Amino acid sequence: MIIVTKWFGVFLVEKEKVVKSILFEKNPSLIAQKLSLVQRGEILSEEEQLAGKHIHVAESRLSSLGKPEFCDSSFIHPEDFGYSPQLMQKVMIELGKMRIREPLAPDKVIVQAVRALDDVIETINLLSERLHEWYGLYFPELADYAADASYARLIAEKDSREAILSALDLNLESVGSELETVDLQIIRSWAATLHSLYDEKDELEKYIKERMEEAAPNLSAIVGHSLAARLISLAGGLKRLCTMPAGTVQLLGAEKALFAHLKQGKKPPKHGIIFQHPLIHRAAYWQRGKIARAMASKLAIAARIDYFQGEFLGDQMYAELCARAEEIMAKYPEPPPRKEPAKTHRKPKRPPNHNKNRKKK
């Protein structure tokens, strides 16, 4: 006999015949609570009541109660037990509300934070480029002495070239054009907006670091908080990342190059976003693929440990990765010889036969 769980009850089935059943109470909220437990992989009390010796189960979720076995339960109709389609609709609505209200996993919040950080960085680049062109009409030399947040801060806080030169303790003559007060005011307002975005970027980076320490300490220990968060974002969550093989982790972020290889026959990519790690981008080009493969293997293991909340092994894995990188650099100090393209032997072209083109006299 096999235990089968439907949305309206639990059944003990033998050869397309219901031997025993425990029906749920006809209350949408109570049924939704039981279905929520089923979706989370837990065992219902009704299922335990029907369990016994020599009992099989229809789901791997119930493997602790018996051996899983396929069972076609389509012959069990809710109408035969007094459950209408309207009740099922109400149950599904309640279940949806219940699952939406559940607390989010930390990695889901990290994914949104990383994408927000990318949006802020893109906005900063656009505003910074415009500010440099705009304020460069008035004081082009400032770009040589200040950059990024300090550039925007000086423009926002100081109302003239002389004030900026005094703050930087510089003595030079600018070749910029003169601007009216109203023009400088709008530029300074633009610079203040840009400087606030730099502050927001710092806050987001700090927040991501703190959340990554809680959600994925092993990943963070290997590649750093920022890169680990981007791996989770590219994968779509820590759960999905931990199910990926090392080869897929290695190429996260290189999807365009991979599709170009598959469709157009171009060279396959050796690494994706993990190229940003110093162990890879500082290595020689012929060593990067092997180091990326070793790093992806460690990251795949670390993602599984973090998702299942295992012990912290990040420092140990990073030390092993560094040792492997040094081994690769020592073993392959010289680039491999370049393969010459294979020569194709073509038949020599026959000289044109001029006799055929001659006109007969």
Secondary structure, 3 states (H helix, E strand, C coil): CEEEEECCEEEEECCCCEEEEEECCCCHHHHHHHHHHHHCCCCCHHHHHHCCCCCEECCHHHCCCCEECCCCCCCCCHHHHCCCHHHHHHHHHHHHHHHHCCCCCHHHHHHHHHHHHHHHHHHHHHHHHHHHHHHHCCCHHHHHCCCHHHHHHHHHHCCCHHHHHHHHCCCCCCCCCCCCHHHHHHHHHHHHHHHHHHHHHHHHHHHHHHHHHHHCHHHHHHHCHHHHHHHHHHHCCHHHHHCCCHHHHHCCCCHHHHHHHHHHCCCCCCCCHHHHCHHHHCCCCCCHHHHHHHHHHHHHHHHHHHHCCCCCCHHHHHHHHHHHHHHHHHHCCCCCCCCCCCCCCCCCCCCCCHHHHCCCC
